[in-house]
Amino acid sequence: MKYLIIMPDYTGSGIRDEFEGEISLNDLDLPIDFINEFTSWHNEYREIIPLDNEERKKRCAQIEKLDTQGIEITKKLIKLIPKGAKIKYFSEGKLRYLFAN
């Protein structure tokens, strides 16, 4: 079983193994459709990361949309990992965990 964290990251892949650190989506042997969806979401979320709290408040609706997408992506990933996975979703926009299975 894998223990993963989905966490938008400015320079990394956006996915971490809780014990081994950052990993690539390609290392998880996932369908290309999922990798493309994840990459698109992650690239959009990267715009939020450098913003200060005031700017984040102004983009509340965008952050909410991205977090909703991120949680849905997390749920898809849970089903795609062979042998199962425990996955947490961390909202970079809200600076807290929003989902864990």
Secondary structure as UniProt FT lines:
FT   STRAND          2..6
FT   STRAND          15..17
FT   TURN            18..20
FT   STRAND          21..22
FT   HELIX           25..28
FT   HELIX           32..45
FT   TURN            46..50
FT   HELIX           53..58
FT   HELIX           60..80
FT   TURN            82..83
FT   STRAND          85..91
FT   TURN            92..95
FT   STRAND          96..100
//
